[in-house]
Amino acid sequence: MSQTPDNISEKEKDLVVPTAQLAGLDEDEVREAERSALRAKYSYADSKRLLRKVDWRLLPMLWFMYLIKNLDVNLVSYVKTMDSGEPTNALKMLKMSTDDWSYLSTIYTAALVVTEIPATMLIKKFTPRLHFTRIMALWSICTICAAACTNKTGFYICRFFLGVFESGLWPGIIYQLSLFYRPDEIAVRLASINMLGQFSGILIAFETYGLQFVKGKLAGWQWAYIIEGLLGLVMCLIVYLWLPDYPDSPQGRRQFLSEEEGAFLVARLPANTAKMSDEDFSWDMVKVALKDPLTYSFGLILLFQNTGTSGYQFWLPSIISGYHFTSKTSSQLLNIPPAVLYVMSALGWGWVMDNIFWIPKPTVLIGAQVGIIGCLIGLTWCTSNAGKLFFILFAAFSDAAYFGNIFPWRLQSFKGSTHATFSISLMIAVANASSLYTAQIFRAKYAPKYVVPYMISVGFLVLTILMLLYCWKITYKQEKEHRAIAQKRHDEGKRSGRVLDEDVSKM
């Protein structure tokens, strides 16, 4: 019978390691010996099979949670242009000006920034399933309530509480992915989730276009909020019943892995990753995160990049409508091509970064910023509709390269659950702070060319590049080692079918 310390899980204790092999080892070394024995029982092909099993069970629920969240949050950018010039237009019914409308983003973001960290820190205590169930139930109810608003005050209040209730969702999704996948396996999965988020733009464009032809007691924009709130409640029930929490959760209705499969998935993760066995909260790890320069530098990357792109994205439906490519009613459909290109590009970039290991993530991120800068500058001087549409589409392609790589890069340096949840939520809270003011950059007085807003955005994207270079300098050795180990793990798995110990112990 093997010697095992008390804090090794029951699943790991079932493994048999000869006592002689454990003689003279300390507790951490014993733990690693037990995990090494478990890894040896599974081939590289087995690990791929298990990951596909996780993909089919976990990802669809994360996809649709994020999709419905984006439907609820981004609908505000589309309903403004519904029934333009008609009495049923949202601006007229709520007695709001275009500039009044721009404050909706600020109000939502203010609530999100304040509550993002405390909401995310609860995920370990209440489990991911209950964390997401709470979020979806509350924001869906709030979305339905928006349809009952009759003035801008009521709409502002709904928007504020939507921010409060939505906080913790995106950090929670990143956290849960890190429980099942290694950092070099997350990019394409994260891209697929973000892809569904961008697909919301396609659905909203079709939805708002069709609802403009609905006549009755309720306006089309009111029906849009009711429909999306009801979709959220349905998804909330699905999440509550079937979303798994951890790979090594106790056996039950929601656990789709055997005990040994769950233990293997945990054993193959880097030693610094978050796990079910971590304590619910640690002030010491919060202090570690606060002293880590990467906590702030990555936060500034997200802040500057969001500042450079969020205002443009918030007003994109109005910008497209203002370019007069087509009629006001049909202009809703022109929001679809950028969203479709983003979806395809996000998946493509995610696959590349999870399978081609010689490309440093920072180079792709810097290239993405350069591409967006070129597009924004192009939009300031281009006079042809074809040229404007090209720059809008290429901006979507470039932005897709950024989003799928920034978080996997950051995940390489986390240190357990508290450090991960605090760092992720702080990064995203800082990033979201940009929306407190970015919607104000694209004010109506700058339409239709938006030269000043575009140049402000370019300035912040240049700052993004500078911060990317700074983070690359700090993490250069670590990022390079991760890619080297991922390449070695991949090559050895293809050659001999083994799951390397090195791909865990040195990460």
C-alpha positions in Angstrom: 0.0 0.0 0.0 1.4 3.4 -0.9 2.1 6.1 1.5 0.0 9.2 0.9 -0.4 12.5 2.8 -3.8 13.4 4.2 -4.5 16.2 1.7 -4.4 13.9 -1.4 -7.8 13.3 -2.8 -9.5 9.9 -2.4 -9.3 9.3 -6.1 -5.5 9.7 -6.0 -5.2 7.5 -2.9 -6.6 4.6 -5.0 -3.5 4.6 -7.1 -0.9 2.0 -6.1 2.7 3.3 -5.9 5.3 1.0 -4.4 6.3 2.2 -0.9 10.0 1.8 -1.8 9.5 4.4 -4.5 8.2 6.9 -2.0 10.9 6.5 0.6 12.7 9.7 1.5 10.2 11.9 -0.5 8.5 14.9 1.0 4.8 15.5 0.8 4.9 17.4 -2.5 7.1 14.7 -4.0 4.7 12.0 -2.9 1.8 13.9 -4.3 3.6 14.2 -7.7 4.5 10.5 -7.6 0.9 9.6 -7.2 -0.2 11.9 -10.0 2.6 10.6 -12.3 1.3 7.0 -11.7 -2.1 8.2 -12.8 -0.9 10.0 -15.9 1.0 6.8 -16.9 -2.3 4.9 -17.0 -3.6 7.1 -19.9 -2.2 7.5 -23.4 -2.1 10.7 -25.4 -5.0 9.5 -27.4 -6.9 8.8 -24.1 -6.4 12.4 -23.0 -7.7 13.7 -26.4 -10.7 11.5 -26.0 -11.4 12.8 -22.6 -11.0 16.4 -23.7 -13.6 15.8 -26.5 -15.9 14.3 -23.8 -15.5 17.5 -21.8 -16.0 19.7 -24.9 -19.3 18.1 -25.7 -20.6 18.4 -22.1 -19.2 21.7 -20.9 -18.7 24.0 -23.9 -22.3 24.0 -25.2 -23.6 25.4 -21.9 -20.8 28.0 -21.7 -21.5 28.9 -25.3 -25.2 29.6 -24.8 -24.7 31.4 -21.4 -22.3 33.8 -23.1 -24.5 34.1 -26.2 -27.6 35.0 -24.2 -25.6 37.4 -22.0 -24.4 39.2 -25.2 -27.9 39.2 -26.6 -29.2 40.9 -23.4 -26.3 43.4 -23.1 -25.8 44.3 -26.8 -29.4 44.6 -27.7 -29.3 48.2 -26.6 -27.0 49.1 -29.5 -29.6 47.8 -32.0 -33.0 48.8 -30.7 -32.0 52.4 -31.0 -32.2 52.2 -34.8 -35.4 50.1 -34.9 -38.4 51.9 -36.4 -36.3 54.9 -37.0 -38.4 58.0 -37.4 -41.6 56.2 -36.2 -43.6 56.7 -33.0 -42.6 53.2 -31.9 -38.8 54.0 -32.0 -37.2 53.4 -28.6 -35.8 57.0 -28.4 -39.2 58.5 -28.9 -41.1 56.2 -26.6 -38.5 56.7 -23.8 -38.2 60.4 -24.6 -34.4 60.1 -25.0 -31.9 61.9 -27.2 -29.0 60.2 -28.9 -26.6 61.6 -26.3 -28.9 60.3 -23.5 -28.6 56.9 -25.1 -24.9 57.0 -24.9 -25.0 57.0 -21.1 -26.6 53.6 -21.1 -23.2 52.0 -21.7 -21.7 54.2 -18.9 -24.3 53.2 -16.4 -24.1 49.5 -17.2 -20.3 49.5 -16.9 -20.2 51.5 -13.6 -22.3 48.8 -12.0 -20.2 46.0 -13.6 -16.9 47.5 -12.5 -17.9 47.9 -8.9 -19.4 44.4 -8.5 -17.1 42.3 -10.8 -14.5 41.3 -8.1 -16.8 40.4 -5.2 -19.2 38.6 -7.5 -16.4 36.5 -9.0 -14.8 35.7 -5.7 -17.9 33.8 -4.6 -17.6 31.2 -7.4 -15.3 28.9 -5.3 -17.6 29.0 -2.3 -20.9 28.4 -4.1 -19.5 26.3 -7.1 -19.6 27.4 -10.7 -23.1 25.9 -11.3 -24.8 28.0 -8.6 -22.7 31.0 -9.5 -23.9 30.9 -13.1 -27.5 30.1 -12.2 -27.8 33.1 -9.9 -26.4 35.4 -12.6 -28.6 34.1 -15.4 -31.8 34.2 -13.3 -31.4 37.8 -12.2 -30.2 39.3 -15.4 -33.0 37.6 -17.4 -35.7 39.0 -15.1 -34.0 42.4 -15.4 -34.0 42.2 -19.2 -37.8 41.5 -19.3 -38.4 44.4 -17.0 -36.7 46.7 -19.5 -39.7 46.2 -21.8 -41.9 47.8 -19.2 -39.9 51.1 -19.0 -41.7 54.2 -20.2 -39.0 56.8 -19.6 -35.2 57.2 -19.5 -35.0 57.0 -15.7 -36.6 53.6 -15.6 -34.4 52.4 -18.5 -31.3 53.7 -16.8 -32.2 51.8 -13.6 -32.7 48.6 -15.6 -29.4 49.1 -17.3 -27.7 49.6 -13.9 -29.0 46.4 -12.4 -28.2 44.5 -15.6 -24.6 45.4 -14.9 -24.9 44.3 -11.3 -26.4 41.0 -12.1 -24.2 40.2 -15.1 -20.9 40.7 -13.1 -18.9 37.6 -12.6 -20.0 35.7 -15.7 -17.0 36.2 -18.0 -14.4 35.8 -15.2 -16.3 32.7 -14.1 -16.2 31.2 -17.6 -12.4 31.7 -17.8 -12.0 30.2 -14.4 -14.0 27.2 -15.2 -12.1 26.5 -18.4 -8.9 26.6 -16.4 -10.3 23.8 -14.2 -10.6 21.4 -17.2 -8.0 22.5 -19.7 -4.3 23.5 -19.8 -3.4 27.0 -20.9 -2.2 25.8 -24.3 -5.6 24.2 -24.9 -7.8 27.1 -24.0 -7.4 29.5 -26.9 -9.6 27.7 -29.4 -12.2 26.9 -26.7 -12.2 30.5 -25.5 -12.5 31.6 -29.2 -15.5 29.3 -29.7 -17.3 30.9 -26.7 -16.5 34.4 -27.9 -17.6 33.3 -31.3 -21.1 32.6 -30.0 -21.0 36.0 -28.2 -20.3 37.6 -31.6 -23.0 35.5 -33.2 -25.3 37.4 -31.0 -24.8 40.4 -33.3 -26.1 38.3 -36.2 -29.1 37.1 -34.3 -29.9 40.6 -33.0 -29.7 42.0 -36.5 -32.2 39.5 -37.8 -34.4 39.8 -34.7 -34.5 43.6 -34.7 -35.1 43.6 -38.5 -38.0 41.3 -38.2 -39.6 42.8 -35.2 -39.8 46.2 -36.9 -42.7 44.7 -38.9 -44.6 43.6 -35.7 -47.6 45.8 -34.9 -49.6 45.7 -31.7 -49.8 47.0 -28.2 -46.0 46.5 -27.7 -43.3 48.0 -29.9 -40.8 45.8 -31.6 -38.0 46.9 -29.2 -40.1 45.8 -26.2 -40.7 42.4 -27.7 -37.0 42.0 -28.3 -36.3 42.5 -24.6 -39.1 40.1 -23.5 -37.9 37.3 -25.9 -34.3 37.5 -24.8 -35.2 37.6 -21.1 -37.3 34.4 -21.6 -34.4 32.7 -23.4 -32.2 33.5 -20.4 -34.6 31.9 -18.0 -34.7 28.7 -20.0 -31.0 28.5 -20.1 -30.8 29.2 -16.4 -32.8 26.0 -15.7 -30.5 24.0 -18.0 -27.4 25.3 -16.2 -28.9 24.5 -12.8 -29.7 20.9 -13.7 -26.7 19.9 -15.8 -23.7 22.2 -15.6 -20.7 20.3 -14.1 -18.6 22.0 -11.5 -15.1 20.4 -11.4 -13.5 17.4 -13.2 -13.2 15.6 -9.8 -16.6 16.5 -8.4 -18.4 13.8 -6.5 -20.3 11.3 -8.6 -23.9 12.3 -9.4 -26.4 13.5 -12.0 -24.1 16.4 -13.2 -20.8 14.5 -13.0 -20.2 13.0 -16.5 -16.7 11.7 -15.8 -15.7 8.6 -13.8 -13.6 9.1 -10.7 -10.4 8.1 -12.4 -11.1 10.2 -15.5 -11.7 13.3 -13.3 -8.6 12.7 -11.3 -6.5 12.2 -14.5 -7.8 15.6 -15.9 -6.7 17.3 -12.7 -3.4 15.5 -12.6 -2.4 16.6 -16.1 -3.0 20.3 -15.3 -0.1 22.6 -14.4 0.7 22.7 -10.7 -0.3 26.3 -10.3 -3.8 25.9 -11.8 -7.0 26.3 -9.8 -8.5 23.1 -8.3 -11.5 21.9 -6.3 -9.2 21.1 -3.4 -8.1 24.7 -3.1 -9.4 26.7 -0.1 -12.4 28.8 -0.8 -10.6 32.1 -0.1 -7.1 33.2 0.9 -6.2 36.7 1.9 -2.5 35.7 1.4 -3.1 34.9 -2.2 -5.0 38.2 -2.7 -1.9 40.0 -1.4 0.3 38.0 -3.8 -1.9 39.0 -6.7 -1.8 42.7 -5.6 2.0 42.6 -5.5 2.2 41.0 -9.0 3.0 43.6 -11.7 1.3 41.3 -14.2 -2.0 41.9 -12.4 -1.8 45.6 -13.3 0.0 45.4 -16.6 -2.5 43.0 -18.1 -5.4 45.1 -16.7 -4.0 48.1 -18.5 -3.7 46.1 -21.7 -7.4 45.3 -21.5 -8.2 48.9 -20.5 -6.4 50.5 -23.3 -7.5 48.0 -25.9 -11.2 48.3 -24.8 -10.9 52.1 -24.9 -9.6 51.8 -28.5 -12.4 49.5 -29.6 -15.4 49.5 -27.3 -16.8 52.9 -28.3 -16.5 51.9 -32.0 -18.2 48.6 -31.3 -21.0 50.1 -29.2 -21.9 52.5 -32.0 -21.2 50.2 -34.9 -24.9 49.7 -35.9 -25.4 53.5 -35.8 -22.1 54.1 -37.7 -23.1 51.6 -40.4 -26.6 53.2 -40.6 -25.0 56.7 -40.9 -22.8 55.7 -43.8 -26.1 55.2 -45.8 -25.0 52.0 -47.5 -28.7 51.1 -47.9 -32.1 52.0 -46.5 -32.5 52.5 -42.7 -34.6 49.4 -42.3 -32.2 47.2 -44.3 -29.1 48.7 -42.7 -29.6 46.3 -39.7 -28.6 43.4 -42.0 -25.2 45.1 -42.8 -24.2 44.4 -39.2 -24.1 40.7 -40.1 -20.9 40.5 -42.3 -18.6 41.9 -39.6 -20.0 39.5 -37.1 -19.7 36.5 -39.4 -16.1 37.4 -40.3 -15.3 37.8 -36.6 -16.8 34.4 -35.8 -14.7 32.6 -38.5 -11.5 34.5 -37.6 -11.8 33.8 -33.9 -12.0 30.1 -34.5 -9.1 30.2 -37.0 -6.9 32.2 -34.7 -7.8 30.0 -31.7 -6.8 26.8 -33.6 -3.6 28.4 -34.8 -2.5 29.4 -31.3 -3.4 25.9 -29.8 -1.6 24.0 -32.5 1.3 26.0 -33.9 3.6 26.6 -31.0 6.5 28.6 -32.5 4.4 31.7 -32.7 4.6 33.8 -29.5 1.2 35.0 -28.4 2.4 38.6 -27.9 3.4 38.9 -31.6 -0.2 38.0 -32.6 -1.6 40.5 -30.1 0.6 43.3 -31.3 -0.2 42.5 -34.9 -3.9 42.6 -34.1 -3.6 46.2 -32.7 -1.6 47.3 -35.8 -4.4 45.9 -38.0 -7.2 47.7 -36.0 -5.2 51.0 -36.1 -4.9 50.8 -39.8 -8.6 50.2 -40.2 -9.6 53.1 -38.0 -7.3 55.5 -39.8 -8.7 54.2 -43.1 -12.2 55.0 -42.0 -11.3 58.6 -41.4 -10.3 59.3 -45.0 -12.1 56.7 -47.1 -14.9 58.1 -49.2 -16.2 55.0 -51.0 -18.7 52.6 -49.4 -16.8 49.6 -50.6 -13.6 50.9 -48.9 -15.5 51.7 -45.6 -17.0 48.2 -45.6 -13.5 46.7 -46.1 -12.1 48.5 -43.2 -15.0 47.6 -41.0 -14.5 43.9 -41.9 -10.8 43.9 -41.5 -11.1 45.5 -38.0 -13.3 42.5 -37.1 -10.7 40.1 -38.4 -7.9 41.8 -36.4 -10.0 42.1 -33.2 -10.6 38.3 -33.3 -6.9 37.7 -33.2 -6.6 39.7 -30.0 -9.4 38.3 -27.9 -8.6 34.6 -28.2 -5.0 35.0 -27.0 -4.8 37.5 -24.2 -6.4 35.3 -21.5 -4.5 32.0 -22.3 -1.3 34.1 -22.0 -2.3 35.4 -18.6 -3.5 31.9 -17.4 0.1 30.7 -17.6 1.0 32.6 -14.4 -1.9 32.1 -12.0 -1.3 30.5 -8.5 -4.5 28.6 -7.4 -8.2 29.5 -7.1 -8.1 32.7 -5.1 -5.2 34.2 -7.1 -7.0 33.2 -10.4 -10.4 34.5 -9.5 -9.1 37.7 -8.0 -6.7 38.4 -10.8 -9.2 37.6 -13.6 -11.9 39.7 -12.1 -9.6 42.6 -11.4 -8.3 42.5 -15.0 -11.8 42.5 -16.4 -13.1 45.1 -14.0 -10.3 47.4 -15.1 -11.0 46.6 -18.7 -14.7 47.3 -18.3 -14.0 50.7 -16.7 -13.2 51.8 -20.3 -16.9 51.7 -21.1 -17.6 54.4 -18.5 -16.4 56.8 -21.1 -15.9 55.2 -24.5 -19.5 55.6 -25.6 -19.1 59.3 -25.0 -16.2 59.4 -27.4 -18.4 58.7 -30.4 -20.9 61.5 -29.9 -23.4 62.6 -32.5 -21.6 65.9 -33.3 -18.8 63.9 -34.8 -21.0 61.9 -37.2 -20.7 60.7 -39.9 -16.9 60.7 -40.3 -16.0 60.4 -36.6 -12.5 61.6 -37.3 -11.8 62.8 -33.7 -13.2 59.6 -32.1 -11.2 57.4 -34.4 -8.0 59.3 -33.6 -8.6 59.0 -29.9 -9.1 55.3 -30.3 -5.8 55.0 -32.3 -4.0 56.7 -29.4 -5.2 54.1 -26.9 -4.3 51.2 -29.2 -0.8 52.6 -29.4 -0.7 52.5 -25.6 -2.0 48.9 -25.8 1.0 47.9 -28.0 3.4 49.5 -25.5 1.9 47.6 -22.6 2.0 44.3 -24.6 5.7 44.9 -25.1 6.2 45.5 -21.3 4.3 42.3 -20.4 6.2 40.3 -23.0 9.5 41.5 -21.4 8.3 40.3 -18.0 7.0 36.9 -19.2 9.4 36.3 -22.1 11.1 33.2 -20.5 7.9 31.8 -19.1 5.9 32.2 -22.3 8.7 30.7 -24.4 8.9 27.7 -22.0 5.2 27.1 -22.1 5.3 26.9 -25.9 8.4 24.6 -25.9 6.7 22.2 -23.4 3.4 22.3 -25.4 5.4 21.4 -28.6 7.3 18.6 -26.8 4.1 17.2 -25.3 2.4 17.3 -28.7 5.3 15.7 -30.6 5.8 13.0 -28.0 2.1 12.2 -27.9 2.0 11.8 -31.7 5.2 9.7 -31.7 4.8 7.3 -28.8 1.3 8.0 -27.4 2.7 8.9 -23.9 1.4 11.8 -21.7 4.6 13.4 -20.6 5.2 14.2 -16.9 7.3 17.2 -18.1 4.3 18.9 -19.5 2.9 19.3 -16.0 5.8 19.4 -13.6 7.7 22.2 -15.4 4.7 24.4 -16.0 
